[in-house]
Amino acid sequence: MAHPDDAEMACAGTLIRLAQAGWQIHIATVTAGDCGSQTMGPSEIARVRIAEGTRAAELAGAEFHCLEEPDGRVVYDRQALQKSIDLFRRIAPSLVITMPMSDYHSDHEITGKLGRAASFVYAAPNASDVPVPDGAAVPFLYYCDGMEGRDRMGTPIEPTTYVDITDQLELKASMLACHESQREWLRSHNGMDDYLDAMKQHSIERGRQCGVGAAEAFVQHRGHGHPADDLMLEMFAHVERAH
């Protein structure tokens, strides 16, 4: 993800389901969200937001990581990509959820590009000085939903996969509520008056689209080299493919 709270907005319900199914979960952000305050300086708000991200991850039994690239100024360069690859080498993910490459925030878009690139190359022996872990391979790759289910131009996103999170919605909300520092920031900067309610309403709308109480939506990356079968569809009986 790009910032602490992005996972909680877009895919935490699915992460909770994966954890409940026995998966080891990692939540990683490219930045610490050091631009996300009207009153605190960058170092102070970064410390606060890393702590919030850590607390939220713990609620899902997940481990939190931060690459500490500058908020609002994420670029696709060798440094950011190498940090991403090195993290993947330490984790050896078999399923990756990253951000959509068309979204309202350029940090999100570049994070999606970093996630895709690191997913494809991390298992190559010469890609990192971090030892190649056992079982390293190109993982399943999904892009999470854009804000309000729209791309950078405001066009509705067409999901390939929905995940039923009806039973996980309240815990997802508790994870998002850990990011208390963002309440005033989102109100003043993004015009989002209640981020918890906005998340719930969007989850309910995605659920309506696939016939459940609440859901999260994804677009699977099925490009060459990546697994093309829908792993989440196979894992969860309550996952429905979009039509």
C-alpha positions as CSV (number, residue, x, y, z in Angstrom):
1,M,0.0,0.0,0.0
2,A,1.1,3.6,-0.3
3,H,0.1,5.0,3.1
4,P,-0.9,3.7,6.6
5,D,-4.8,3.4,6.4
6,D,-4.9,2.5,2.7
7,A,-5.2,-1.3,3.4
8,E,-7.8,-0.6,6.1
9,M,-9.9,1.4,3.5
10,A,-9.6,-1.0,0.6
11,C,-8.7,-4.6,1.6
12,A,-8.5,-5.2,5.3
13,G,-11.7,-7.4,5.3
14,T,-10.0,-9.7,2.9
15,L,-6.8,-9.7,4.9
16,I,-8.8,-10.7,8.0
17,R,-10.4,-13.6,6.1
18,L,-7.0,-14.7,4.9
19,A,-5.7,-14.6,8.5
20,Q,-8.7,-16.5,9.7
21,A,-7.9,-19.1,7.0
22,G,-4.4,-19.6,8.4
23,W,-2.4,-17.3,6.2
24,Q,0.5,-15.2,7.5
25,I,-0.4,-11.6,6.7
26,H,1.9,-8.6,6.1
27,I,0.8,-5.0,5.6
28,A,3.4,-2.9,3.9
29,T,3.4,0.8,3.1
30,V,5.7,2.7,0.8
31,T,5.4,5.8,2.9
32,A,4.8,6.6,6.5
33,G,2.2,9.2,5.6
34,D,4.4,12.1,6.6
35,C,2.3,14.7,4.8
36,G,-0.9,13.6,6.5
37,S,-1.2,16.4,9.1
38,Q,-2.1,20.1,9.2
39,T,-0.5,20.6,12.6
40,M,2.4,18.1,13.1
41,G,5.7,18.1,11.3
42,P,6.8,15.3,9.0
43,S,8.8,13.3,11.5
44,E,6.2,13.5,14.3
45,I,3.3,12.5,12.1
46,A,5.4,9.7,10.6
47,R,6.0,8.3,14.0
48,V,2.3,8.6,14.9
49,R,1.2,6.9,11.7
50,I,3.6,4.0,11.8
51,A,2.3,3.4,15.4
52,E,-1.3,3.5,14.1
53,G,-0.5,1.2,11.2
54,T,1.2,-1.3,13.6
55,R,-1.8,-1.3,16.0
56,A,-4.2,-1.8,13.1
57,A,-2.2,-4.7,11.7
58,E,-2.1,-6.4,15.1
59,L,-5.9,-6.5,15.2
60,A,-5.8,-8.7,12.1
61,G,-2.8,-10.7,13.4
62,A,-0.6,-9.1,10.7
63,E,2.9,-7.6,10.7
64,F,3.4,-4.0,9.6
65,H,6.3,-2.8,7.4
66,C,7.1,0.7,6.1
67,L,9.6,1.5,3.4
68,E,9.7,5.2,4.5
69,E,9.6,6.9,1.0
70,P,8.4,10.5,1.1
71,D,4.6,10.9,1.3
72,G,3.1,12.7,-1.7
73,R,6.4,12.3,-3.7
74,V,6.6,8.6,-4.3
75,V,8.5,8.0,-7.6
76,Y,9.2,4.9,-9.5
77,D,13.0,4.7,-9.3
78,R,15.7,2.1,-8.5
79,Q,15.7,2.9,-4.8
80,A,12.0,2.5,-4.2
81,L,11.9,-0.6,-6.4
82,Q,14.9,-2.2,-4.6
83,K,13.3,-1.6,-1.2
84,S,10.2,-3.3,-2.5
85,I,12.1,-6.2,-3.9
86,D,14.1,-6.7,-0.7
87,L,11.0,-6.7,1.4
88,F,9.4,-9.3,-0.9
89,R,12.6,-11.4,-0.6
90,R,12.2,-11.4,3.2
91,I,8.5,-12.2,3.1
92,A,8.2,-14.5,0.0
93,P,4.6,-13.6,-0.7
94,S,2.5,-16.1,-2.7
95,L,-0.4,-13.6,-2.9
96,V,0.0,-9.8,-3.3
97,I,-2.6,-7.1,-3.1
98,T,-1.4,-3.8,-4.3
99,M,-2.9,-0.5,-5.3
100,P,-4.6,0.3,-8.6
101,M,-2.4,1.9,-11.2
102,S,-5.2,4.4,-12.1
103,D,-6.3,6.2,-8.9
104,Y,-6.9,9.7,-7.6
105,H,-3.5,9.8,-5.8
106,S,-0.2,9.4,-7.7
107,D,1.3,7.7,-4.7
108,H,-1.3,5.0,-5.1
109,E,-0.6,4.6,-8.8
110,I,3.2,4.3,-8.4
111,T,2.7,1.9,-5.5
112,G,0.7,-0.3,-7.8
113,K,3.5,-0.2,-10.3
114,L,6.1,-1.0,-7.6
115,G,4.0,-3.9,-6.4
116,R,3.6,-5.3,-9.8
117,A,7.3,-5.0,-10.7
118,A,8.5,-6.4,-7.3
119,S,6.1,-9.3,-7.6
120,F,7.4,-10.3,-11.0
121,V,11.2,-10.0,-10.3
122,Y,11.7,-10.7,-6.6
123,A,12.3,-14.4,-7.0
124,A,15.1,-13.9,-9.6
125,P,18.4,-14.7,-7.8
126,N,20.2,-11.6,-9.0
127,A,17.4,-9.1,-8.1
128,S,18.5,-8.6,-4.5
129,D,21.3,-9.3,-2.1
130,V,18.7,-10.7,0.3
131,P,18.9,-14.5,0.1
132,V,16.3,-16.2,-2.1
133,P,13.7,-17.8,0.2
134,D,12.5,-21.3,-0.3
135,G,9.5,-21.5,-2.5
136,A,9.9,-18.0,-4.0
137,A,7.9,-17.6,-7.2
138,V,5.8,-15.1,-9.1
139,P,2.8,-14.6,-6.9
140,F,-0.9,-14.2,-7.5
141,L,-1.4,-10.4,-7.9
142,Y,-4.6,-8.4,-7.3
143,Y,-5.2,-4.6,-7.4
144,C,-7.5,-3.3,-4.7
145,D,-10.4,-1.0,-5.2
146,G,-9.9,2.7,-6.0
147,M,-11.4,5.4,-3.8
148,E,-15.2,5.3,-4.3
149,G,-14.6,2.5,-6.8
150,R,-13.4,4.8,-9.4
151,D,-10.1,5.4,-11.4
152,R,-8.2,8.6,-11.7
153,M,-10.7,10.1,-14.2
154,G,-13.7,9.2,-12.1
155,T,-14.7,6.2,-14.3
156,P,-16.2,3.3,-12.4
157,I,-13.8,0.3,-11.9
158,E,-15.0,-3.1,-13.2
159,P,-13.9,-5.7,-10.7
160,T,-12.9,-9.2,-11.6
161,T,-13.5,-10.5,-8.1
162,Y,-15.6,-9.7,-5.0
163,V,-14.8,-10.9,-1.5
164,D,-17.7,-11.2,1.0
165,I,-16.6,-9.3,4.2
166,T,-20.0,-9.1,5.9
167,D,-18.7,-10.9,9.0
168,Q,-15.4,-9.0,8.9
169,L,-16.7,-5.4,8.4
170,E,-16.7,-4.4,12.1
171,L,-13.2,-5.6,12.7
172,K,-12.2,-3.8,9.5
173,A,-13.7,-0.7,10.9
174,S,-11.8,-1.2,14.2
175,M,-8.6,-1.4,12.2
176,L,-9.4,1.8,10.3
177,A,-10.3,3.6,13.6
178,C,-6.7,3.0,14.7
179,H,-5.8,5.8,12.3
180,E,-7.2,8.5,14.5
181,S,-4.7,11.1,13.2
182,Q,-6.3,11.0,9.8
183,R,-9.8,12.1,10.9
184,E,-9.1,15.8,10.7
185,W,-6.7,15.5,7.8
186,L,-9.2,13.8,5.6
187,R,-11.9,16.3,6.6
188,S,-9.8,19.3,5.8
189,H,-7.8,18.1,2.8
190,N,-10.0,15.5,1.1
191,G,-13.4,16.8,2.1
192,M,-14.2,13.4,3.6
193,D,-16.3,14.1,6.7
194,D,-16.4,10.6,8.2
195,Y,-13.9,8.1,6.9
196,L,-15.3,5.2,8.9
197,D,-18.8,5.7,7.5
198,A,-17.5,6.2,4.0
199,M,-15.6,2.9,4.2
200,K,-18.6,1.1,5.5
201,Q,-21.0,2.6,2.9
202,H,-18.6,1.7,0.0
203,S,-18.3,-1.9,1.4
204,I,-22.0,-2.2,1.6
205,E,-22.4,-0.9,-2.0
206,R,-19.8,-3.4,-3.3
207,G,-21.7,-6.1,-1.3
208,R,-25.0,-5.0,-3.0
209,Q,-23.3,-5.5,-6.4
210,C,-22.5,-9.2,-5.7
211,G,-25.5,-10.1,-3.4
212,V,-23.9,-10.0,0.1
213,G,-24.0,-7.6,3.0
214,A,-20.6,-6.1,2.5
215,A,-17.7,-6.8,0.1
216,E,-14.4,-5.7,-1.2
217,A,-13.6,-5.6,-4.9
218,F,-10.4,-6.4,-6.8
219,V,-9.0,-6.6,-10.3
220,Q,-6.7,-9.6,-10.8
221,H,-3.5,-9.2,-12.8
222,R,-3.5,-12.0,-15.3
223,G,-0.6,-10.8,-17.4
224,H,2.1,-13.2,-18.7
225,G,4.1,-14.9,-15.9
226,H,1.5,-14.4,-13.2
227,P,-1.0,-17.2,-12.1
228,A,-4.2,-16.6,-14.0
229,D,-6.6,-18.7,-12.0
230,D,-8.6,-16.8,-9.4
231,L,-7.1,-17.9,-6.1
232,M,-9.5,-15.9,-4.0
233,L,-12.5,-17.3,-5.9
234,E,-11.1,-20.8,-5.1
235,M,-10.4,-20.1,-1.4
236,F,-13.6,-18.4,-0.4
237,A,-17.0,-19.9,-1.1
238,H,-18.6,-16.5,-0.7
239,V,-16.4,-14.9,-3.4
240,E,-18.3,-14.1,-6.6
241,R,-16.7,-13.1,-9.9
242,A,-18.1,-9.9,-11.3
243,H,-20.2,-10.2,-14.5
